[in-house]
Amino acid sequence: MKILEASNIRKEFGTLVAVNDVSLSLEKGQVMGLIGPNGAGKTTLLRILGTLLRPTSGAAKLFDYDLTTQYLDIRKHIGFLPDFFNLYSDLTLKECLEFFARAYKVQPELIAKRVDEVIEYVELQDKRNSLIRHLSRGMVQRMGVGVLLVHEPELFLLDEPASGLDPKARIQLRKVLKKLSSEGKTVIISSHILTEMSGFCSHIAIMNNGKIELSGAVDEIEQKIMGSRMVDISVLSDCERAVSLINQFPDTRIITVQDNTITIEITKELEKLADLNAYLVKECIKVVTISERKTNLEDLFMKISAGEK
C-alpha cells in the first residue's frame, strides 16, 4: 500500500531554496532514513510532509489525501515529532498521555488501556506518576515518541529524535525506534548522524542542498554503490600462503591481514566466493570461517561522497 507519493516538492524562503524539486515515495511498513548534513533541507521537508508548511510548488499525496487541500485528513494518520518540542511540565506522564489521547480524539473507553501500553512501550513504567519536569532529556524524547503512539498513527515523521542526547539515552531511544521498525511501522526519520540509522532503516534518502541525491532500499543502494562485498576469511594456519593464493585469484583484492584473518574485497557474485573457498581448500588451506562484513550507512555515504567529488 502506498503511503506517500511526492512529486517535485519545492519550498522557497525568498531567494533561499530549502527544498529543491524533491520526489519521494513510501510504502506501508518501510522505514526511511533521511540522511544529510545540517542545512540540507531535511527539517523543511518533514514539516511539509507533516502539513506544517505549504510547499511553494509541487504535489504530494499521503494516504490518497492531497497535501495542500486535505491536510486536516492527513493529520489524523500521522505523528510528527520535531527536533525541539515541549510537553506540559506540571503534568505526570500518565496525565500527559491522557491529555494527548483526548486531543487526538481517542475513544474515552480506550484511553486508560492505550496509556498503559504506551508507558510500557517506551519503558518508563517506574516514572508513570512522575512530573514531566523531573524527567531527563532522554526520557522526554522517549515520551515524545509515546505521545505519537497514543493515537496509533500510520506514519511517523521523526526529526533528529536523538539530537543532544548522551550515549546512554541515545541507546535507549534507539531501542524504542528499533521496536517501531520490527513491528512494521511506517517511519521517516531524519539525522545527520549515520550510526543512529544503521540497523533499522529499510530505505534511505540522501539529501544535500535541498535535493535528494539518492534514494531506495538499503540493499539496492549498497549493490549499486559498493559493487563488491567485504569478506573476512579466517584460516587455521599457513596464513602467508593463503595470502599468496588469494592474490592470484581473479576479481579479488586483499584489504588487511591480521593474525590469521584475511579481509578481502571480492565481486558481489556468491558463486565467486564459493569458488574461492573451494580453491583454498583444494590447496590444503584449512579455512575456519568465511563471513561477510555488512556494509553500514557510513560506508555508503562515504562512497557516494567520494563519487561526487
Rosetta silent file (secondary structure, phi, psi, omega in degrees, C-alpha in Angstrom):
SEQUENCE: MKILEASNIRKEFGTLVAVNDVSLSLEKGQVMGLIGPNGAGKTTLLRILGTLLRPTSGAAKLFDYDLTTQYLDIRKHIGFLPDFFNLYSDLTLKECLEFFARAYKVQPELIAKRVDEVIEYVELQDKRNSLIRHLSRGMVQRMGVGVLLVHEPELFLLDEPASGLDPKARIQLRKVLKKLSSEGKTVIISSHILTEMSGFCSHIAIMNNGKIELSGAVDEIEQKIMGSRMVDISVLSDCERAVSLINQFPDTRIITVQDNTITIEITKELEKLADLNAYLVKECIKVVTISERKTNLEDLFMKISAGEK
SCORE:     score description
SCORE:     0.000 S_00000001
   1 L     0.000  130.901 -179.807    0.000    0.000    0.000 S_00000001
   2 E   -79.335  122.803  178.330    1.359    3.418   -0.996 S_00000001
   3 E   -92.021  -42.750 -174.795    1.609    5.772    1.997 S_00000001
   4 E  -135.698  136.640  172.308    3.363    8.714    0.356 S_00000001
   5 E  -140.681  105.822 -178.049    3.801    9.887   -3.211 S_00000001
   6 E  -116.533  139.009 -176.997    5.530   13.268   -3.599 S_00000001
   7 E  -133.724  118.490  173.057    6.494   14.863   -6.901 S_00000001
   8 E    54.735   43.940  177.801    8.757   17.899   -7.412 S_00000001
   9 E   -70.714  129.782 -178.325    8.161   19.367   -3.956 S_00000001
  10 E  -135.139  138.375  176.486    9.807   22.774   -3.721 S_00000001
  11 E  -135.209  121.997  179.715    9.997   25.265   -0.856 S_00000001
  12 E  -114.576  137.841  170.793   11.403   28.750   -1.211 S_00000001
  13 E  -117.738   91.677 -173.350   12.048   31.316    1.522 S_00000001
  14 L    65.627 -121.300  179.229   12.683   34.450   -0.512 S_00000001
  15 L   -88.311   -8.198 -179.913   15.799   33.704   -2.549 S_00000001
  16 E   -85.279  126.088  174.983   16.656   30.607   -0.482 S_00000001
  17 E   -99.380  101.262 -175.900   15.562   27.281   -1.973 S_00000001
  18 E   -80.564  -37.745  176.779   15.308   24.996    1.070 S_00000001
  19 E  -127.426  123.055 -168.108   13.728   22.039   -0.752 S_00000001
  20 E  -114.900   89.474  173.826   14.573   21.738   -4.417 S_00000001
  21 E    53.496   56.739 -178.164   12.133   19.667   -6.516 S_00000001
  22 E   -87.111  131.029  172.612   12.119   16.592   -4.278 S_00000001
  23 E  -118.843  135.479 -172.603   10.264   13.463   -5.401 S_00000001
  24 E  -154.745  144.745  174.554    9.774   10.659   -2.905 S_00000001
  25 E  -136.310  153.165 -176.577    7.586    7.602   -2.380 S_00000001
  26 E  -147.126  131.328  177.554    6.995    5.374    0.626 S_00000001
  27 E   -98.410  159.076  177.878    5.174    2.063    1.033 S_00000001
  28 L   -58.035  133.215  177.733    3.464    0.797    4.174 S_00000001
  29 L    89.251   -6.012  178.438    5.952   -0.771    6.597 S_00000001
  30 L   -83.247  145.363  175.211    9.048    0.916    5.189 S_00000001
  31 E  -115.961  108.978 -175.957   11.451    2.776    7.484 S_00000001
  32 E  -102.902  125.063  173.719   13.195    5.541    5.551 S_00000001
  33 E   -90.992  119.029  177.941   16.273    7.249    6.897 S_00000001
  34 E   -94.720  105.494 -168.553   16.528   10.827    5.634 S_00000001
  35 E  -110.413  139.274  175.867   20.258   11.433    5.753 S_00000001
  36 L   170.078  163.436 -179.718   22.192   14.605    5.159 S_00000001
  37 L   -69.969  166.256  173.646   24.290   17.351    6.753 S_00000001
  38 L   -57.384  136.180 -179.617   22.817   20.197    8.779 S_00000001
  39 L    87.607    6.257 -178.033   21.147   22.650    6.423 S_00000001
  40 L   -75.897  -19.149 -178.163   20.387   20.019    3.786 S_00000001
  41 L   109.707    7.896 -175.718   16.629   20.702    3.934 S_00000001
  42 H   -63.101  -48.634 -177.635   15.576   17.653    5.973 S_00000001
  43 H   -63.778  -42.622  179.217   13.565   19.551    8.591 S_00000001
  44 H   -61.018  -42.881  179.660   11.794   21.691    5.988 S_00000001
  45 H   -63.011  -43.883  179.617   10.835   18.585    4.006 S_00000001
  46 H   -64.910  -37.309  178.077    9.478   16.840    7.114 S_00000001
  47 H   -66.652  -34.546  175.422    7.467   19.924    8.084 S_00000001
  48 H   -65.739  -47.015 -179.874    5.936   19.968    4.614 S_00000001
  49 H   -66.735  -27.057  177.342    5.035   16.276    4.850 S_00000001
  50 L   -85.066    7.420  177.229    3.681   16.928    8.350 S_00000001
  51 L    66.065   20.862  178.281    1.361   19.610    6.868 S_00000001
  52 L   -92.144  -19.600  175.655    3.011   22.374    8.924 S_00000001
  53 L  -129.141  141.306  174.394    4.437   24.143    5.861 S_00000001
  54 L   -90.538  133.165  176.824    2.865   24.588    2.442 S_00000001
  55 L   -67.914  150.315  175.596    5.183   23.833   -0.465 S_00000001
  56 L   -67.594  -38.261  177.176    5.899   26.630   -2.926 S_00000001
  57 E  -156.290  172.966 -177.666    5.213   24.207   -5.758 S_00000001
  58 E    99.150  174.951 -177.542    4.890   20.502   -6.443 S_00000001
  59 E  -140.296  151.837  177.634    2.320   17.933   -5.410 S_00000001
  60 E  -155.495  148.650  173.587    2.047   15.149   -2.858 S_00000001
  61 E  -127.183  133.487  172.076   -0.459   12.645   -1.583 S_00000001
  62 E  -120.964  123.758 -178.544   -0.429   10.955    1.812 S_00000001
  63 L    55.906   35.166 -179.733   -2.943    8.145    2.289 S_00000001
  64 L    68.037   11.995  173.836   -4.547    9.336   -1.008 S_00000001
  65 E  -100.963  141.282  178.805   -5.222   12.771    0.517 S_00000001
  66 E   -72.394  133.330 -173.534   -3.873   15.884   -1.187 S_00000001
  67 L   -61.979  -37.386 -173.302   -1.131   17.515    0.879 S_00000001
  68 L   -93.981  -24.057 -176.406   -2.277   21.103    0.388 S_00000001
  69 L  -108.919  -19.533 -176.950   -6.078   20.803    0.339 S_00000001
  70 L  -123.164   37.578 -174.464   -6.810   17.834    2.632 S_00000001
  71 H   -65.165  -29.674  178.201   -4.226   18.430    5.349 S_00000001
  72 H   -66.594  -35.634  175.936   -6.738   18.005    8.190 S_00000001
  73 H   -68.045  -39.100 -179.706   -7.483   14.472    6.976 S_00000001
  74 H   -62.705  -39.986 -175.408   -3.770   13.715    6.727 S_00000001
  75 H   -62.426  -22.478  177.978   -3.143   14.815   10.324 S_00000001
  76 L   -71.210  -19.046 -173.062   -5.393   12.042   11.618 S_00000001
  77 L  -108.746   -5.312 -174.926   -2.986    9.464   10.172 S_00000001
  78 E  -119.180  159.941  171.037    0.446   10.891   11.031 S_00000001
  79 E  -129.452  118.746 -176.026    2.571   11.529   14.103 S_00000001
  80 E  -111.872  123.161  177.503    5.145   14.317   13.787 S_00000001
  81 E  -114.497  105.993  179.964    7.975   14.708   16.318 S_00000001
  82 L   -72.239  168.977 -179.126   10.005   17.906   15.719 S_00000001
  83 L   -67.036  -30.916  174.592   13.640   18.223   16.715 S_00000001
  84 L  -127.945  128.213 -178.955   12.628   20.526   19.599 S_00000001
  85 L  -146.464  162.343  179.199    9.301   20.178   21.372 S_00000001
  86 L  -123.429  140.918  169.905    7.708   20.955   24.738 S_00000001
  87 L  -112.871  160.291 -179.762    5.456   18.898   26.974 S_00000001
  88 L   -71.384  110.834 -169.304    3.449   20.305   29.871 S_00000001
  89 L   -69.287  -20.261 -177.674    5.991   20.161   32.682 S_00000001
  90 L   -95.060   12.122  174.174    3.453   20.192   35.530 S_00000001
  91 L  -102.961  152.800  170.484    1.713   17.019   34.348 S_00000001
  92 E   -79.504  168.222  177.734    2.687   13.465   35.211 S_00000001
  93 H   -56.514  -46.175 -179.444    3.496   11.022   32.407 S_00000001
  94 H   -59.996  -46.760 -179.093    0.093    9.422   32.814 S_00000001
  95 H   -65.581  -38.046  179.668   -1.702   12.783   32.752 S_00000001
  96 H   -62.118  -46.495 -179.640    0.333   13.959   29.758 S_00000001
  97 H   -67.445  -36.870  177.473   -0.574   10.891   27.693 S_00000001
  98 H   -63.997  -40.806  178.709   -4.220   11.130   28.738 S_00000001
  99 H   -59.776  -49.233 -177.561   -4.266   14.777   27.623 S_00000001
 100 H   -69.365  -32.661  175.945   -2.850   13.968   24.183 S_00000001
 101 H   -60.675  -42.256  178.276   -5.141   10.965   23.809 S_00000001
 102 H   -68.449  -39.268  179.135   -8.123   13.269   24.294 S_00000001
 103 H   -62.843  -35.182  177.745   -6.608   15.863   21.951 S_00000001
 104 L   -83.637    2.990  177.226   -6.252   13.144   19.296 S_00000001
 105 L    63.065   37.985  171.211   -9.893   12.159   19.974 S_00000001
 106 L   -67.364  139.703 -178.948   -9.100    8.624   21.136 S_00000001
 107 L   -57.921  131.923 -173.888  -12.327    6.964   22.285 S_00000001
 108 H   -52.088  -38.578 -177.260  -12.702    7.601   26.056 S_00000001
 109 H   -70.993  -12.698 -178.617  -13.119    3.912   26.936 S_00000001
 110 H   -99.570  -12.354 -169.631   -9.771    3.117   25.239 S_00000001
 111 H   -61.985  -49.049 -177.092   -7.640    5.853   26.801 S_00000001
 112 H   -58.389  -44.518 -179.990   -6.587    4.063   30.031 S_00000001
 113 H   -65.525  -42.570 -179.029   -5.521    0.922   28.151 S_00000001
 114 H   -64.675  -40.177  179.394   -3.692    2.944   25.492 S_00000001
 115 H   -63.727  -43.926  178.191   -1.808    4.980   28.108 S_00000001
 116 H   -60.287  -44.166 -178.818   -0.675    1.816   29.915 S_00000001
 117 H   -63.084  -41.614 -177.411    0.517    0.277   26.640 S_00000001
 118 H   -68.645  -43.116 -179.961    2.472    3.387   25.635 S_00000001
 119 H   -60.960  -38.490  177.085    4.222    3.777   29.012 S_00000001
 120 H   -70.376  -38.036 -178.061    5.342    0.155   28.784 S_00000001
 121 H   -60.537  -43.885 -178.419    6.358    0.565   25.138 S_00000001
 122 L   -90.819    6.921  173.536    8.763    3.424   25.894 S_00000001
 123 L    57.762   51.627  177.019    9.921    1.653   29.084 S_00000001
 124 L  -125.940   32.128 -177.665    9.005    4.382   31.560 S_00000001
 125 H   -56.312  -40.568 -176.202    6.776    2.326   33.889 S_00000001
 126 H   -74.642   -8.197  178.991    8.660    3.438   37.009 S_00000001
 127 H  -107.669    9.973 -172.956    8.137    7.114   36.048 S_00000001
 128 L   -49.105  -42.491 -176.403    4.410    6.768   35.427 S_00000001
 129 L  -105.227   15.116  176.199    3.431    9.214   38.196 S_00000001
 130 L   -84.323  150.135  176.092    6.492   11.474   37.925 S_00000001
 131 E   -73.120  147.644  179.741    6.152   15.040   36.678 S_00000001
 132 H   -56.565  -37.162 -176.661    7.441   15.745   33.183 S_00000001
 133 H   -68.404  -12.703  179.232    9.834   18.375   34.567 S_00000001
 134 H   -94.475    1.366 -179.932   11.589   15.689   36.612 S_00000001
 135 L   -84.533  150.384  171.592   12.474   13.586   33.562 S_00000001
 136 L   -73.002  166.737 -179.800   15.893   13.515   31.933 S_00000001
 137 H   -61.510  -38.672  179.430   16.183   14.746   28.333 S_00000001
 138 H   -63.419  -39.598  177.922   16.409   11.166   27.076 S_00000001
 139 H   -66.056  -38.773  178.328   13.208   10.238   28.897 S_00000001
 140 H   -62.506  -39.740  178.852   11.463   13.293   27.439 S_00000001
 141 H   -63.221  -41.069  177.438   12.491   12.196   23.932 S_00000001
 142 H   -66.409  -35.968  175.299   11.010    8.748   24.555 S_00000001
 143 H   -63.868  -34.109  176.838    7.872   10.422   25.873 S_00000001
 144 H   -59.298  -42.924  175.813    7.752   12.385   22.626 S_00000001
 145 H   -65.765  -39.124  179.352    7.521    9.103   20.730 S_00000001
 146 H   -61.342  -39.320  178.426    4.945    7.918   23.283 S_00000001
 147 H   -59.997  -35.791  176.858    2.753   10.960   22.648 S_00000001
 148 H   -71.194  -41.610 -175.801    2.613    9.937   18.985 S_00000001
 149 H   -63.108  -25.427 -171.425    1.930    6.298   19.805 S_00000001
 150 L   -63.483  -25.096  177.810   -1.108    7.096   21.907 S_00000001
 151 L  -109.952   10.798  173.182   -3.299    7.644   18.839 S_00000001
 152 L    53.081   62.384  179.171   -1.641    4.885   16.752 S_00000001
 153 L   -68.179  157.365  178.101   -0.599    6.887   13.665 S_00000001
 154 L   -89.187  -18.826  178.431    0.034    5.104   10.383 S_00000001
 155 E  -137.400  127.265  176.654    3.095    7.231    9.569 S_00000001
 156 E  -102.157  128.323  174.877    5.746    8.521   12.000 S_00000001
 157 E  -114.047  108.682 -172.949    7.758   11.621   10.999 S_00000001
 158 E  -117.322  116.264 -176.340   10.735   11.941   13.368 S_00000001
 159 E  -102.083  107.243  178.468   13.090   14.910   13.011 S_00000001
 160 L    47.207   56.071 -173.860   16.502   14.311   14.621 S_00000001
 161 L   -64.559  -22.237 -177.515   14.974   12.454   17.606 S_00000001
 162 L   -99.717   10.121 -177.616   18.357   11.715   19.223 S_00000001
 163 L   -60.304  127.363  174.886   19.694   15.261   18.950 S_00000001
 164 L    80.093    5.659 -178.445   21.536   16.355   22.094 S_00000001
 165 L   -87.186  150.011  173.964   21.230   13.032   23.937 S_00000001
 166 L   -77.357  167.184 -174.443   24.049   11.431   25.884 S_00000001
 167 H   -55.054  -40.349 -179.032   25.236    7.955   24.766 S_00000001
 168 H   -66.201  -45.088  179.773   23.046    6.045   27.260 S_00000001
 169 H   -65.189  -34.720  178.409   19.897    7.995   26.347 S_00000001
 170 H   -63.067  -43.184  179.507   20.723    7.552   22.654 S_00000001
 171 H   -64.990  -41.386 -179.578   20.880    3.769   23.087 S_00000001
 172 H   -65.286  -41.164  178.222   17.574    3.716   24.990 S_00000001
 173 H   -67.514  -40.652  179.070   15.828    5.790   22.315 S_00000001
 174 H   -59.034  -36.716  178.162   17.344    3.657   19.570 S_00000001
 175 H   -61.517  -41.564  177.942   15.838    0.590   21.262 S_00000001
 176 H   -65.653  -42.565 -179.252   12.372    2.188   21.008 S_00000001
 177 H   -65.763  -38.802  176.983   12.936    3.120   17.349 S_00000001
 178 H   -62.951  -34.353  178.275   14.089   -0.409   16.531 S_00000001
 179 H   -64.540  -41.350  176.265   10.887   -1.677   18.107 S_00000001
 180 H   -58.304  -44.962 -179.047    8.868    0.532   15.732 S_00000001
 181 H   -63.613  -45.850 -176.174   10.804   -0.903   12.809 S_00000001
 182 H   -66.623  -23.257 -179.387   10.446   -4.537   13.917 S_00000001
 183 L   -91.553    7.118  175.123    6.679   -4.100   14.287 S_00000001
 184 L    77.924   21.852  176.487    6.286   -2.948   10.704 S_00000001
 185 L   -71.567  152.557  176.543    5.532    0.713   11.447 S_00000001
 186 E   -95.944  123.974 -170.667    5.994    3.190    8.599 S_00000001
 187 E  -139.242  139.665  162.364    8.604    5.787    9.557 S_00000001
 188 E  -117.885  121.631 -176.842   10.593    8.648    8.078 S_00000001
 189 E  -127.845  126.940 -178.759   13.430    9.595   10.422 S_00000001
 190 E  -100.214  149.966  175.674   15.970   12.308    9.730 S_00000001
 191 E  -168.465  152.048  170.392   19.501   12.519   11.072 S_00000001
 192 L  -104.536    1.321  178.114   22.956   13.775   10.199 S_00000001
 193 L  -106.198  106.782 -169.108   24.496   11.063   12.422 S_00000001
 194 H   -67.984  -31.149 -178.326   24.653    7.924   10.296 S_00000001
 195 H   -65.058  -23.563  177.529   25.265    5.452   13.118 S_00000001
 196 H   -66.006  -25.816 -170.336   21.815    6.328   14.501 S_00000001
 197 L   -95.695  -21.658 -175.169   20.203    4.983   11.334 S_00000001
 198 L   -65.331  139.624  171.588   22.083    1.724   10.807 S_00000001
 199 L    98.325  -20.640  179.180   20.293   -1.490   11.577 S_00000001
 200 L  -132.280   -2.429  175.499   16.658   -0.455   11.380 S_00000001
 201 L   -87.124  128.191  173.795   16.213    1.549    8.150 S_00000001
 202 L   -86.379  -26.497 -178.407   14.878   -0.461    5.206 S_00000001
 203 E  -135.175  155.315  174.689   15.272    2.519    2.865 S_00000001
 204 E  -135.431  151.564  171.873   17.416    5.650    2.794 S_00000001
 205 E  -131.642  120.507 -177.765   17.228    9.013    1.055 S_00000001
 206 E   -97.283  120.409 -172.849   20.416   11.060    0.985 S_00000001
 207 E  -115.206  138.756  178.509   19.675   14.789    0.938 S_00000001
 208 E  -155.166  134.557  179.761   22.037   17.668    0.231 S_00000001
 209 L    51.853   39.154  176.282   21.454   21.311   -0.693 S_00000001
 210 L    82.569   -3.446 -177.245   17.708   20.745   -0.781 S_00000001
 211 E  -113.394  150.676  169.182   17.882   17.841   -3.225 S_00000001
 212 E   -86.242  110.800 -178.164   17.529   14.079   -2.852 S_00000001
 213 E   -75.798  -34.809 -175.989   20.821   12.811   -4.252 S_00000001
 214 E  -161.646  138.885  177.222   19.932    9.135   -3.988 S_00000001
 215 E  -149.242  156.180  178.253   17.080    7.088   -2.538 S_00000001
 216 E   149.716 -174.989  178.071   15.911    3.488   -2.422 S_00000001
 217 E   -65.336  143.360 -176.682   16.182    0.246   -0.473 S_00000001
 218 H   -56.804  -45.762 -177.398   19.395   -0.047    1.546 S_00000001
 219 H   -67.768  -33.441  178.262   20.418   -3.328   -0.106 S_00000001
 220 H   -67.741  -42.285  179.449   19.701   -1.954   -3.610 S_00000001
 221 H   -67.594  -38.944  176.340   21.795    1.152   -2.969 S_00000001
 222 H   -58.961  -45.450  179.624   24.541   -0.995   -1.474 S_00000001
 223 H   -61.716  -41.759 -176.357   24.540   -3.156   -4.609 S_00000001
 224 H   -71.090  -41.950 -172.770   24.589   -0.095   -6.846 S_00000001
 225 H   -87.459  -46.009 -172.936   27.235    1.887   -4.979 S_00000001
 226 H   -76.623  -45.836  176.108   29.538   -0.686   -3.461 S_00000001
 227 L    71.305   -2.796 -179.841   29.682   -3.159   -6.362 S_00000001
 228 E  -154.038  170.212  177.652   31.607   -5.671   -4.232 S_00000001
 229 E  -119.559  146.950  176.784   31.460   -7.424   -0.870 S_00000001
 230 E   -98.092  129.652 -173.648   33.890   -7.292    2.045 S_00000001
 231 E  -133.421  135.924  173.099   34.687  -10.724    3.451 S_00000001
 232 E   -99.281  126.341  177.783   36.764  -11.945    6.424 S_00000001
 233 E  -116.252  117.245  177.633   38.492  -15.297    5.880 S_00000001
 234 E  -102.603  132.330 -179.505   39.992  -16.974    8.955 S_00000001
 235 E  -120.047  153.933 -177.180   42.480  -19.788    8.441 S_00000001
 236 L   -73.862  -38.648 -178.646   43.910  -22.237   10.948 S_00000001
 237 L  -159.853 -175.817  178.808   47.497  -21.900    9.731 S_00000001
 238 L    55.196   43.433 -176.789   49.598  -21.088    6.639 S_00000001
 239 H   -63.975  -40.593 -179.153   48.272  -17.532    6.563 S_00000001
 240 H   -62.539  -40.757  179.018   51.117  -16.244    4.381 S_00000001
 241 H   -67.917  -38.596  177.566   50.498  -18.973    1.811 S_00000001
 242 H   -61.249  -41.829  177.785   46.767  -18.262    1.901 S_00000001
 243 H   -60.181  -44.385  178.888   47.505  -14.593    1.189 S_00000001
 244 H   -60.804  -42.248  179.918   49.677  -15.585   -1.770 S_00000001
 245 H   -67.062  -40.859 -179.830   46.945  -17.839   -3.176 S_00000001
 246 H   -64.941  -37.322  178.487   44.241  -15.176   -2.741 S_00000001
 247 H   -61.085  -24.968 -179.751   46.440  -12.651   -4.556 S_00000001
 248 L   -88.634   -8.840 -175.809   46.403  -14.988   -7.563 S_00000001
 249 L   -84.759  132.440 -175.364   42.600  -15.360   -7.525 S_00000001
 250 L   -66.723  153.291  175.297   40.767  -13.151  -10.070 S_00000001
 251 L    58.332   32.096 -178.026   38.432  -10.280   -9.066 S_00000001
 252 E  -135.999  139.670  179.570   39.735  -10.334   -5.504 S_00000001
 253 E  -135.709  131.746  178.341   41.733   -7.762   -3.532 S_00000001
 254 E   -81.892  129.995  179.776   43.271   -8.134   -0.072 S_00000001
 255 E   -96.245  -55.091  179.268   42.440   -5.247    2.272 S_00000001
 256 E  -144.032  158.509  172.375   44.087   -6.267    5.550 S_00000001
 257 E  -131.660  120.549  179.583   45.772   -9.245    7.193 S_00000001
 258 E  -137.432  122.976 -173.165   45.604   -9.529   10.965 S_00000001
 259 L    54.195 -121.460  179.377   46.680  -12.619   12.876 S_00000001
 260 L  -108.670   24.434  179.117   45.100  -15.444   10.844 S_00000001
 261 E  -114.353  126.157 -178.777   42.235  -13.364    9.428 S_00000001
 262 E  -111.266  121.551  177.050   42.409  -12.021    5.888 S_00000001
 263 E   -97.761  125.338 -176.407   39.952   -9.299    4.884 S_00000001
 264 E  -125.701  160.845  169.611   39.282   -9.210    1.165 S_00000001
 265 E  -112.391  127.609 -175.821   37.158   -7.333   -1.347 S_00000001
 266 E  -138.806  155.228 -178.724   35.525   -9.612   -3.879 S_00000001
 267 E   -58.303  159.622 -171.539   32.860   -9.221   -6.563 S_00000001
 268 L   -66.525  -24.759 -174.310   29.219   -9.466   -5.462 S_00000001
 269 L   -62.747  126.199  178.749   28.512  -12.857   -7.068 S_00000001
 270 H   -63.471  -31.812 -179.689   28.149  -15.555   -4.421 S_00000001
 271 H   -60.236  -37.852  179.543   29.443  -18.124   -6.885 S_00000001
 272 H   -64.398  -39.565  178.637   32.797  -16.325   -6.978 S_00000001
 273 H   -66.926  -40.125  177.620   33.072  -16.512   -3.179 S_00000001
 274 H   -64.281  -38.800  178.359   32.200  -20.218   -3.235 S_00000001
 275 H   -64.035  -38.467  178.985   34.869  -20.770   -5.907 S_00000001
 276 H   -64.996  -43.165  178.451   37.454  -19.015   -3.744 S_00000001
 277 H   -60.196  -47.130  179.701   36.610  -21.228   -0.777 S_00000001
 278 H   -61.514  -38.881  179.998   36.871  -24.371   -2.924 S_00000001
 279 H   -63.080  -44.500 -179.648   40.188  -23.123   -4.347 S_00000001
 280 H   -66.750  -42.075  179.151   41.717  -22.593   -0.887 S_00000001
 281 H   -63.631  -41.302  179.282   40.515  -25.977    0.373 S_00000001
 282 H   -60.616  -33.119 -179.649   41.902  -27.679   -2.740 S_00000001
 283 L   -88.086   15.732  175.689   45.262  -26.063   -1.978 S_00000001
 284 L    66.963   26.611  172.072   45.117  -27.581    1.541 S_00000001
 285 L   -86.098  126.283 -178.607   44.406  -24.301    3.314 S_00000001
 286 L   -85.795   95.575 -179.060   42.356  -25.015    6.444 S_00000001
 287 E   -80.223  123.723 -179.482   39.594  -22.409    6.277 S_00000001
 288 E   -89.209  -51.307  179.237   37.942  -21.910    9.676 S_00000001
 289 E  -144.468  150.936  168.584   35.330  -19.256    8.837 S_00000001
 290 E  -129.832  118.278 -178.287   34.198  -17.064    5.948 S_00000001
 291 E  -135.635  135.779  179.454   31.978  -14.144    6.982 S_00000001
 292 E   -85.252  137.821  174.335   30.747  -11.147    5.050 S_00000001
 293 E   -83.352  126.977  179.965   31.025   -7.718    6.604 S_00000001
 294 L   -74.453  126.850  177.014   27.699   -5.903    6.482 S_00000001
 295 L   -69.140  131.526  177.416   28.008   -2.540    4.782 S_00000001
 296 L  -101.221  174.024 -175.834   26.789    0.261    7.025 S_00000001
 297 H   -65.638  -29.671  177.683   25.320    3.620    6.080 S_00000001
 298 H   -64.517  -40.618  177.260   28.617    5.384    6.762 S_00000001
 299 H   -59.219  -46.864 -179.103   30.314    3.197    4.139 S_00000001
 300 H   -63.485  -45.430 -177.308   27.594    4.036    1.616 S_00000001
 301 H   -63.000  -43.019  179.811   27.626    7.754    2.410 S_00000001
 302 H   -65.951  -36.798  178.529   31.410    7.971    2.113 S_00000001
 303 H   -65.925  -42.390  178.346   31.331    6.062   -1.161 S_00000001
 304 H   -65.498  -43.966  179.625   28.674    8.396   -2.559 S_00000001
 305 H   -60.503  -40.202  178.296   30.581   11.464   -1.320 S_00000001
 306 H   -63.775  -38.294  178.632   33.742   10.197   -2.978 S_00000001
 307 H   -65.542  -37.589  178.096   31.806    9.736   -6.223 S_00000001
 308 H   -65.192  -40.768 -179.899   30.503   13.322   -6.077 S_00000001
 309 L   -65.861    0.000    0.000   33.998   14.672   -5.624 S_00000001
